[in-house]
Structure formats: C-alpha cells, structure tokens
Amino acid sequence: MDTLIRTFAERGDLAHVALLLWALAASAGLWRALGELARANARMDDFVRELARFNARFDDPL
C-alpha cells in the first residue's frame, strides 16, 4: 500500500485519486438517497391505497 501511495505522490496523481474517491462517495450517497425516496414513495402509495379502501368501506350513500 505504501508503494501505491508513493507512486501516486511522485507522479502528481494524488488529486485524481482524491477526486475519484469524492465522486464515488457522492454517487453512493445519491444512490442511497434515491433508494430512500423510492421506499418513501411506496409507503405513501400504500397509505393512500388504504385510505381509499377505508373511505370506500365507510362511504355514506345518499
């Protein structure tokens, strides 16, 4: 691992490694946020569906 770091430091590519790590972290964060958003959307859909079933069951016909 030391030789790998030394090689990047000598060639000046350390900034590229830092940029790559930042991009990977940002992509992982975005991926996780989109997954959470999809799960929240599914929970909201379930809630609205159950609310519609409740309203249909107790709807007062005039």
C-alpha positions as CSV (number, residue, x, y, z in Angstrom):
1,M,0.0,0.0,0.0
2,D,2.9,2.3,0.8
3,T,4.4,1.8,-2.7
4,L,1.0,2.6,-4.3
5,I,0.7,5.9,-2.4
6,R,4.3,6.8,-3.1
7,T,3.8,6.1,-6.8
8,F,0.7,8.4,-7.0
9,A,2.5,11.1,-4.9
10,E,5.6,11.0,-7.2
11,R,3.5,11.3,-10.4
12,G,1.2,14.0,-9.0
13,D,-1.9,11.9,-9.5
14,L,-2.9,12.2,-5.8
15,A,-5.5,14.8,-6.8
16,H,-7.0,12.4,-9.3
17,V,-7.3,9.8,-6.6
18,A,-9.0,12.3,-4.2
19,L,-11.4,13.3,-7.0
20,L,-12.2,9.7,-7.8
21,L,-12.9,9.0,-4.1
22,W,-15.1,12.1,-3.9
23,A,-17.0,11.1,-7.0
24,L,-17.6,7.5,-5.7
25,A,-18.8,8.8,-2.3
26,A,-21.1,11.3,-4.0
27,S,-22.5,8.7,-6.3
28,A,-23.1,6.3,-3.4
29,G,-24.9,9.0,-1.4
30,L,-27.1,9.8,-4.4
31,W,-27.8,6.1,-4.9
32,R,-28.8,5.7,-1.3
33,A,-31.0,8.9,-1.3
34,L,-32.8,7.7,-4.4
35,G,-33.4,4.3,-2.8
36,E,-34.9,6.1,0.3
37,L,-37.0,8.2,-1.9
38,A,-38.4,5.2,-3.7
39,R,-39.2,3.5,-0.4
40,A,-40.9,6.6,0.9
41,N,-42.9,6.8,-2.3
42,A,-44.0,3.2,-1.9
43,R,-45.1,3.8,1.7
44,M,-47.1,6.9,0.6
45,D,-48.7,4.8,-2.1
46,D,-49.7,2.2,0.4
47,F,-51.1,4.8,2.7
48,V,-53.2,6.4,0.0
49,R,-54.5,3.0,-1.1
50,E,-55.5,2.1,2.4
51,L,-57.2,5.5,2.9
52,A,-59.2,4.9,-0.3
53,R,-60.2,1.5,0.9
54,F,-61.3,3.0,4.2
55,N,-63.3,5.7,2.5
56,A,-64.9,3.2,0.2
57,R,-65.9,1.0,3.1
58,F,-67.5,3.8,5.2
59,D,-68.8,6.0,2.4
60,D,-72.3,7.1,3.1
61,P,-74.5,6.7,0.0
62,L,-77.1,9.5,-0.2
